[in-house]
Amino acid sequence: MGTPLSDDALDTIFRTARTYNGYRDKPVSEGQLEAIWDLMKMGPTSANMLPARMVWCISADAKAKLAAHTMPANGKKILAAPTTVIIAMDTNFHELLPEFFPHDQTAKSWFSDDAFRKQSAFRNSSLQGAYFIIAARAIGLDTGPMSGFDNDAVDKAFFPDQPAVKSNFISTIGYGDPETIFERSPRPSFARFNTIA
């Protein structure tokens, strides 16, 4: 059984955390990126499939290559951010299940259907993307997750020799500039969108 987090921790991860459109001029270290991965990899995925594949765009060249395939407003954010990550998915994740799900050596066969495997990769890499956001916030960083890019073009640019790897979404990372956030948008009450059956 876990211990409830403090209000300060809940604020950091959820209540006062925000999506940032710009960042302070402060770098993000590779050690911090590894720390994010070491947390997010612990989040649950179906059969421990871990389909997410991450490309951390740190260099100016990598950020420019990515920005070229996004909406103009998103491209500006990417170029100005300390780091941007592509959260992608390996649709052939099942090849690694004998290693990652060793207690059932039949698990690879569960995903022999291409459509089901791609659906599973998308769902679970999206979960891992959410874990990424929480992990980044937990170690004191801010994020700016976004769509608004050409998936096919990004895949050709960053995964030319990996046809099974497909981009899901992207996110900037850094120390958020409070001047770049919008006023908090409404959040519905429990009663509005929830049913207890």
Buried (B, 14 or more C-beta within 10 A) or exposed (E): EEEEEEEEEEEBBEEEBBBBBBBBEEEBEEEBBEBBBEBBBEBEBBBBBBBBBBBBBBEEEBBEBBBBBBBEEBBBBBBBBBBBBBBBBBBBBBEBBEEBBEEEEEBBEBBEEEEEBBEBBBBBBBBBBEBBBBBBBBEEBBBBBBEEBBBEBBBEBBBEEBEBBBBBBBBBBBBBBEEBBEEEEEEEEEEEEEEEE
